[in-house]
Amino acid sequence: MALHQNIGRKLFWINTFKVGIPFFIVVVIFSLLFNSASDIFSGNFDVVAETHFTNKKWVRFFLGKIVISIMYGMYTSNKKMK
Protein backbone atom coordinates (compact mmCIF):
# COMPACT_ATOMS: atom_id res chain seq x y z
CA MET A 1 0.00 0.00 0.00
CA ALA A 2 1.06 3.55 -0.58
CA LEU A 3 1.71 5.98 2.23
CA HIS A 4 -1.40 8.02 1.49
CA GLN A 5 -3.52 4.88 1.83
CA ASN A 6 -1.84 3.80 5.08
CA ILE A 7 -2.24 7.19 6.76
CA GLY A 8 -5.98 6.60 7.09
CA ARG A 9 -5.53 3.28 8.89
CA LYS A 10 -5.53 3.07 12.68
CA LEU A 11 -3.02 0.21 12.69
CA PHE A 12 -0.54 2.38 10.78
CA TRP A 13 -0.55 5.06 13.50
CA ILE A 14 -0.32 2.49 16.29
CA ASN A 15 2.73 0.97 14.61
CA THR A 16 4.17 4.44 13.94
CA PHE A 17 4.08 5.34 17.62
CA LYS A 18 5.32 1.88 18.68
CA VAL A 19 8.42 2.54 16.60
CA GLY A 20 8.66 6.30 17.07
CA ILE A 21 8.50 6.53 20.87
CA PRO A 22 11.42 4.17 21.61
CA PHE A 23 13.39 5.83 18.81
CA PHE A 24 12.67 9.24 20.37
CA ILE A 25 13.91 8.05 23.77
CA VAL A 26 17.11 6.65 22.29
CA VAL A 27 17.76 9.84 20.31
CA VAL A 28 17.22 12.04 23.39
CA ILE A 29 19.57 9.94 25.51
CA PHE A 30 22.20 9.81 22.76
CA SER A 31 21.93 13.56 22.19
CA LEU A 32 22.33 14.34 25.88
CA LEU A 33 25.30 12.00 26.20
CA PHE A 34 26.94 13.30 23.03
CA ASN A 35 26.59 16.97 23.95
CA SER A 36 26.93 16.88 27.75
CA ALA A 37 28.48 13.57 28.76
CA SER A 38 31.10 15.09 31.03
CA ASP A 39 28.50 17.15 32.91
CA ILE A 40 26.15 14.18 33.24
CA PHE A 41 28.79 11.78 34.51
CA SER A 42 30.21 14.35 36.93
CA GLY A 43 26.73 15.07 38.32
CA ASN A 44 26.46 18.68 37.10
CA PHE A 45 22.79 18.43 36.23
CA ASP A 46 22.31 22.17 36.72
CA VAL A 47 24.71 22.79 33.84
CA VAL A 48 22.89 20.24 31.67
CA ALA A 49 19.57 21.88 32.47
CA GLU A 50 20.97 25.34 31.73
CA THR A 51 22.49 24.17 28.46
CA HIS A 52 19.50 22.31 27.07
CA PHE A 53 16.27 23.13 28.89
CA THR A 54 16.05 26.60 30.50
CA ASN A 55 14.67 29.72 28.81
CA LYS A 56 12.59 27.69 26.35
CA LYS A 57 15.64 25.85 25.00
CA TRP A 58 13.70 22.64 25.64
CA VAL A 59 11.41 23.48 22.69
CA ARG A 60 14.33 23.50 20.26
CA PHE A 61 15.85 20.45 21.95
CA PHE A 62 12.72 18.30 21.66
CA LEU A 63 10.99 19.61 18.52
CA GLY A 64 13.49 18.29 16.00
CA LYS A 65 13.71 14.96 17.77
CA ILE A 66 9.91 14.59 17.80
CA VAL A 67 9.67 15.37 14.08
CA ILE A 68 12.49 12.96 13.19
CA SER A 69 10.98 10.22 15.40
CA ILE A 70 7.55 10.53 13.80
CA MET A 71 9.05 10.53 10.32
CA TYR A 72 11.15 7.45 11.12
CA GLY A 73 8.11 5.71 12.63
CA MET A 74 6.02 6.51 9.57
CA TYR A 75 8.73 5.30 7.20
CA THR A 76 9.24 2.05 9.10
CA SER A 77 5.52 1.37 9.51
CA ASN A 78 4.79 2.10 5.88
CA LYS A 79 7.60 -0.19 4.77
CA LYS A 80 6.35 -3.06 6.99
CA MET A 81 2.69 -2.69 5.97
CA LYS A 82 3.29 -3.30 2.26
N, C-alpha and C positions, 0 to 999 in steps of 0.2 A: 504494500500500500504506500501511497505517497504521503508526504508529511501533512499536506492540507487535509487529507482524509483522516489521518490519525489524530489530528488535533481535536476533533470533535468526539473522540472516544474517551470514556472515563478511565479505562484501563491504561491508556497511553499516559495520562497525567499521573496516575498512581505509580506507574513504573518510572516516570520522569523524576518524581520526588524521591522514590526509593533509591535512585542512582544519584540524584543531585545533592541530597542532604549529606550523605557520608562524604561525597566529594568536596562539598563546601567545608565540612569540618576539617578534612585533611589539608585543604588549601589554606585555611586560616591558621592551623597549627604550623604548617611549613613556613608560611609567610612570617609569622611571629618569630619562629626560630631562626629563620634566615636573616631577618632584619635586626633582631634584638636578642640573640642567643646569649651573649655575655651578660646582659642585664637580667635576663630570666634566670640563668643558672647561678648568678651571684645574689639573687633575691631582691634586686632593685625594681620592684613592681611599680613603684611610683614613677620611675623613669619610663618604663614601658607604657604606662597609662598616659603619661604626658606626651610621649612620642606618637602614639597611635590613636588615642581615644578622646582626649580633652579638647574643648573648644570646637566641637562638631567635626573633629578629625575622624571619628568613628564612621561617619557617613561615607567618606571617601574610602576608608579602609574596607568597609563591608560591601558597598554598592557594586564595585567591580567583581568581587568574588561571588556575589549572588547572581549577577548576570552570567558570568562564565559558568557557574554551576548549573544554572537552569539550561543554558545552551548545551552543555555537555550531556545533561540528563535527557534533553530532547533528542539530541543526536543519537545517543546510545539506545534509547527506547525506540526510536523510529527504525534504527537499523535492526533491532531484534524482532520487531513486529512485522517484518516483511514476509 
